[in-house]
Amino acid sequence: YLTGDDIDFSRGFLLNKKETNERISFIHDYFQKMIKYQNKKRLAFKITGPPRMEYLLSIFPDAYFIILKRKPIPTISSFLKVNFWKKLGLNKLWWTGVYSDEEKNWANENKNNPELLTAFQVKKLREVTKLECKKCKPNYIELNYEDFVKKPKDEIIKILDFVNLEVDVACLDYLKENQIYNRNKPDSEYFSEEELAKIYKILDVK
């Protein structure tokens, strides 16, 4: 709705894409009304998949990006369990706009190997995120899931400090009432030794 027919925000990596002035005004107007209705001062939202930094910066040039990373094997396993992914990304390249013909051919040849195809797409997400951070030089911070589950309070304070917000007691009180668990397991509990060898090769993990 916000990006119109010319931009596929759901599936596109949107590399080298920028929004038109007319559409930027439309998007700003929409969010300004939403913020006012919610009685908020700052706009914040979560996206999954590609970072889309260059495109988002064309709309919000003063944006802050918080990149949450997790170890690749648990991430791949998590993708494979999600209904959305089972329907849309299990047997094909879901996100578009960054793959070479060689990569597309490889994906087609491995469409019946969902763990490998998912690993390949997770790797591409990480590569493009790194690329856009280097190219666009946005205001960003990287946080690790593994650090958050160990010290959630410290990580939340780090985020608030990064985006120039005061520490909210209610935010920290949430942690007192809700236990944070580390859902990561050893890699060998997610996939077989043979599968892991193939996944590591895709991820270029030695």
C-alpha positions in Angstrom: 0.0 0.0 0.0 2.7 2.5 1.0 5.3 1.7 -1.7 2.8 1.3 -4.6 3.1 -1.0 -7.6 6.6 0.0 -8.7 8.3 -1.3 -5.6 8.0 -4.8 -4.3 8.9 -4.3 -0.7 7.8 -7.8 0.3 10.2 -9.7 -2.0 12.8 -7.2 -3.3 16.2 -6.6 -2.0 15.8 -3.1 -3.5 19.5 -2.6 -4.1 20.1 0.7 -5.9 16.4 1.6 -5.5 15.3 5.0 -4.3 11.8 6.4 -3.8 10.2 9.3 -5.7 9.5 12.6 -4.0 5.8 12.2 -4.6 5.8 8.8 -3.0 8.0 9.9 -0.1 5.5 12.6 0.7 2.7 10.1 0.7 4.6 7.7 3.0 5.6 10.5 5.4 2.0 11.7 5.6 0.8 8.2 6.4 3.3 7.7 9.2 2.8 11.2 10.7 -0.9 10.5 11.0 -0.2 7.1 12.6 2.3 8.6 15.1 -0.1 11.3 16.0 -3.0 8.8 16.5 -0.8 6.7 18.7 0.4 9.7 20.7 4.1 8.8 19.9 7.0 11.1 19.1 9.2 8.6 17.2 8.5 6.1 14.4 9.9 2.6 14.9 9.1 -0.6 13.0 10.6 -4.0 12.4 11.3 -5.6 9.1 12.5 -9.1 8.3 14.5 -10.4 5.3 16.6 -8.0 3.2 17.8 -4.8 4.9 16.6 -2.5 2.1 18.8 0.3 3.6 19.4 2.4 0.5 15.7 2.4 -0.3 14.6 3.2 3.3 17.3 5.9 3.6 15.8 7.7 0.5 12.6 8.0 2.6 14.1 8.4 6.0 17.6 9.9 5.6 18.0 10.2 9.4 17.0 6.6 10.1 18.6 4.4 12.7 19.1 0.7 11.9 19.2 -1.9 14.6 20.5 -5.2 13.1 19.7 -8.3 15.2 21.9 -11.2 14.2 21.7 -14.9 15.3 24.0 -17.9 14.6 23.3 -19.2 11.1 22.4 -22.8 11.9 19.6 -22.0 14.5 18.4 -19.3 12.1 18.1 -21.8 9.2 16.3 -24.3 11.4 13.9 -21.5 12.5 13.1 -20.6 8.9 12.3 -24.2 8.1 9.7 -24.4 10.8 7.8 -21.2 10.0 4.6 -21.7 8.0 5.3 -18.7 5.9 8.6 -20.1 4.8 7.2 -23.6 4.2 4.7 -22.1 1.7 6.9 -19.5 0.0 10.6 -20.0 0.5 11.2 -23.7 1.1 11.7 -24.7 -2.6 12.5 -21.4 -4.4 14.3 -18.1 -4.0 11.8 -16.0 -2.2 13.6 -12.6 -2.2 14.5 -11.2 -5.6 16.9 -8.8 -7.3 20.4 -9.9 -6.3 21.0 -13.4 -7.8 23.2 -14.1 -10.8 22.1 -16.6 -13.4 24.5 -19.1 -12.0 23.0 -18.7 -8.5 19.4 -19.0 -9.9 20.4 -22.2 -11.7 21.9 -23.6 -8.5 18.8 -22.8 -6.6 16.6 -24.5 -9.2 18.8 -27.6 -9.0 18.5 -27.7 -5.2 14.8 -26.9 -5.0 14.2 -30.3 -3.4 16.9 -29.6 -0.7 15.1 -27.0 1.5 17.8 -26.9 4.1 20.4 -26.0 1.5 18.3 -23.5 -0.3 17.4 -21.8 2.9 21.0 -21.7 4.0 21.9 -20.1 0.7 19.2 -17.4 1.2 20.3 -16.7 4.8 23.8 -16.3 3.5 22.7 -13.8 0.9 20.8 -11.8 3.5 23.9 -11.5 5.6 26.1 -10.6 2.6 23.7 -7.9 1.4 23.3 -6.4 4.8 27.1 -6.1 5.1 27.3 -4.6 1.6 24.6 -2.0 2.3 26.2 -1.0 5.6 29.5 -0.4 3.8 27.9 1.4 0.8 25.3 3.5 2.6 27.1 4.1 5.9 23.9 4.5 7.8 23.5 5.0 11.5 23.4 1.4 12.6 24.2 -1.0 15.5 24.6 -4.7 15.4 23.3 -6.9 18.2 23.7 -10.6 18.7 20.8 -12.7 19.8 23.3 -14.7 21.9 24.3 -11.6 23.8 20.7 -10.5 24.3 19.6 -13.7 25.9 22.5 -13.5 28.3 22.1 -9.9 29.3 18.8 -8.5 27.9 18.8 -5.5 30.2 22.3 -4.4 29.0 21.4 -4.9 25.4 18.1 -2.9 25.6 19.9 -0.1 27.4 22.5 -0.2 24.5 19.7 0.2 22.0 18.0 3.0 23.8 21.3 4.8 24.1 22.0 4.3 20.4 18.7 5.9 19.3 18.9 8.7 21.9 16.0 7.6 24.1 15.9 7.6 27.9 15.7 4.3 29.7 12.1 3.4 30.3 11.4 1.7 33.6 8.4 -0.1 32.2 10.5 -1.5 29.4 13.0 -3.0 31.9 10.1 -4.2 34.2 9.0 -6.4 31.3 12.2 -8.4 31.7 11.4 -9.0 35.4 8.1 -10.6 34.5 9.1 -12.5 31.4 12.0 -14.9 31.4 14.3 -14.7 28.4 15.5 -18.1 27.1 18.3 -19.0 24.9 16.7 -21.2 22.2 20.0 -22.1 20.5 21.1 -25.7 20.6 24.3 -27.3 19.3 24.4 -27.4 15.5 24.3 -31.2 15.6 20.9 -31.2 17.2 19.4 -29.3 14.2 20.8 -31.3 11.3 22.7 -34.5 10.5 26.5 -34.5 10.1 26.1 -34.9 6.4 23.6 -32.1 6.1 25.8 -29.8 8.3 28.8 -30.4 6.1 26.8 -29.2 3.0 25.3 -26.2 4.9 28.7 -25.2 6.2 30.1 -25.3 2.7 27.3 -23.0 1.5 27.9 -20.6 4.5 31.7 -20.8 3.9 32.2 -22.0 7.5 35.3 -24.0 8.2 
